[in-house]
Amino acid sequence: MRRLAALTAATALSASCCAIALGAASEGTAVRAAASKSLVGTFKLDPGRFSGGKPSGSYLRMSQPDGSAYPNPDSTASDKSYTLMKPGTDGGLATGRFQAPPSPAFDGKGNSLAKRIMRPVGFTAIKFSVYTSSKANSQPPSISVSGKKLSGQVLAFAAAWNKQTFNQGSSRVTGTYNSRTRHYVLKWTARIKGGPFNSFQGTWHLEGTFKPRG
Amino acid sequence: MRGPLRDWADLWEEAWYGDSQKTGMSAAARRGGKGWPLIVIAVLGLGMIAAPAIFQMFHRAPLGAEMIKDFKPYMTTTRLAGFQRELRQIDAGVSDTNTNVAHALAGTGTAAHRRFDARYPGFADFQDKWGAIYADMKHLMDTIQSNRVNYLAMEGLPDFRLFPWFFVIPGVLIVLLAAAGRRRAARWAIAGVAVALLVAPFAIGLFGAGPKGAKMMTAFQTLETRQKVQTIQGYFATIAVGQGTLRLELVPALRKDGLSTSQIAARFPGMTTLNDRWIPILNDMTPMIGTMSDSVDNYQAVSALPSFTLFPWFFVAPGLLLAALALGAGRHRSATSLRT
């Protein structure tokens, strides 16, 4: 009888502990879910810089299939593997909407005319730029913040150069965010599929201040 | 008809019509008998239906069609001559820079040239590698150019996507006709299919184009590989850096030394041409490199098919066999009727 009572008490105690643990977990999940917030607006670009052997601001680094960096002789950085970006007419990358290229998208020499996200910049003598388009992906860029961490996707992001376009989107954008100053860093890599730069990889680093829409 | 040929014809006759043909039995009774020619015909038909699936032609043929289509813009004499000219322009630019420009900026002699290389390492690296790059790229362009005729022969064939059906459709017809039994009309229809199979390779030019296509596939074997394409991509990185040095460092250095644009053009025509032509060279060559890259998988798929040299025989061999089976009895029956 005593044993039965002890067993019953132990079972009841275990059940209570499980219930408390489950309750705490779901409450934590609810808290975490509540903290993840979509950032709709423009991630304004700080101009890219290269100083003291290090890049800062917004830039692209391209690497070849064997992993070695692809140098851009037109880069203003002393390390030519970094191509420095300058903000475009929209100030930077917008979430929740597309920033399509103009028509025509290139001039006669193959220079990209897209200028909303970044200003076209020389890449081996021909200017390249970037845009987001529903032709690249049906979803416009979306970035969320949870605490100080950013995550999201930029699947509609593409680069344009020499009358060709290259997919440079990703579903694994990461970064950091300061909710007080709205300073952010966004990073992702994307491997080019097809074309003359097949299997080359772009490493994108956007940095600046987030401006909410409205 | 005497001897072995008659013996064979008798066997064939007996198999097609049965022994009862000789005893003058009714048509219905004549439909008894071994019927092995019909079985062989049916098996041949089934083989023709199965062949495209066995060789994965439904998957590979469209890739071949895509490859042919993608290369079309580049396989013109103008375009190919243009690529060769662009390579020569790069070569002349490298040579001019490595000699005349280097002398102008750093002086003559080995020590002076070392100073030049140290000051402009991007060009030095380019110049160092250019000989091997030029040889390889020239070989690539020579190979493509020398196979233009072979490419055109392939391009002149019916759309590759139709090729699986060139086997399946006759195969289905053959099976259906074999199932129709030993009726005279079915036999003549089978003979018609046989003639069509024999004529088709000639009609579509397969005997001419097949060997040419095989030559082209062999020639491109070392070019249409992922490794080769990546090598060429690497070449462009080297060339771009070297050309960038010309454009962004050497020309400004010459200007700083007091030379005007026209003086630079007059004294260094090779370098000037390379600078002036660099963007058109990029406009022209990079899409071609892109097509080469995009065609690697397509090429591999097509090269997994049987050699194009054999393709005409994939029609002729079944055609001959069908013709022998369908027409053999007709000749013997005529000879038998005349004798009686």
Interface residues (C-beta under 8 A of the other chain):
Chain A: Q64 P65 D66 Y70 P71 N72 P73 D74 K80 K109 G110 T124 A125 I126 N162 K163 Q164 G194 G195 P196 F197 N198 S199 F200
Chain B: G122 V229 Q230 Q233 G234 F236 A237 A240 V241 Q243 G244 T245 R247 L248 W278 I279 L282 N283 T286 P287 I289 G290 S293 D294
